[in-house]
Amino acid sequence: MIILGIETSCDDTCIAIYDTKSGLITTKKYTQTIHTIFGGVIPKFSSFYHLNKIIPIIKSLFFNFQIHTTTINAIAYTAGPGLYQSLLIGAYIAYSISYTLKLPILGINHLEGHIFSAMINKKKPDFPFICLLISGGNTQLIDVQNIGHYKILGESKDVSLGETFDKIAKVLKLYYPGGVRLSHLACFGKIKKQNFPKILRNNITFSFSGLKTYILNYLKQFKYTNKYQYKANLAKSFEEYVLNMLSYKCYKALINYGRSCLLISGGVSANKTLRKHFYLFFKNKLNNFQITFPDQVLCTDNAAMIAYVGALRLTSGEKITNKLLIRPTWCLEELKYPLF
Ligand code: KG4
């Protein structure tokens, strides 16, 4: 079965083609750089660029990989959560193609996509496992019992981890989206003692908003704020603090729920220091924990994960309704197992 995947939940226009026999055929992304000027995503620009880019990207993939439209068996698109205007473009395009080619169509939950992104072209972890989902929109610890069976064990009470990276990067005068730049800057820094707010240490929920405020106030007190080394040390101390807190909470979740596998996905999981930190942290534990990450290119938003979940659901017997569905807010716990 060959699935065309479409993802337009925020500011990346993404298309992928996935084959259940041979795996991922291709995946392509257009990142809208216009938002850099504003330091954040502007929804009306986001939908405008999706509308302009989506058809040329689909055409180029079909042309470059010599794929004929008759070989596609189904379409999977992101139905939510995400920006309403952006989701609408992806849904309408998916629906139009499905109507013209008379193909089944499936609206996929973006967060479910992130969870399963770590399984594309890789050895799959056994269910049940714990997923730490750290993206631009979400920070959640999820007990994944099976596809469509999710229990949220803990989540951020305020901003997500990705947004925190971006906001602190902005405070340090790095360009948007700053997460990756902040992490790069941290590579040149040294850990200095900081009195970061001691946040929710004893449970598995998260809160990050205090960190940005702390750094903002801290910078105001000093006149050296523009010194490169000073900023790098602050970035390194922040990253180290967050990684210690994350790994500790994941360990707690694994122990409390008796799971042996941890899957980490979402944009922030692309962070190389984070990957090293988690491997080292769990290497020193007595239990034999298995740690899994998506391929680096599949951490941030992509359509491969949408096509892949579409394939999983269709091959598990999901009923096709061919209804146009958009859900800007859509909690994982509302999802169902495909057969029901
Ligand atoms: O998964 P994603 O594309 O967005 C949502 O689905 O919400 O994640 C984007 C987020 C951004 O906040 C970006 O700054 C962050 O992931 N990010 C990183 C890194 N690469 C992307 N944060 C820290 N270190 C990185 N290397």
Residues whose N, C-alpha, C, O or C-beta is under 5 A from the ligand:
A	BS01	KG4	S135 G136 G137 N138 G162 E163 F165 D166 P177 G178 G179 V180 S183 G266 G267 V268 A270 N271 C299 T300 D301
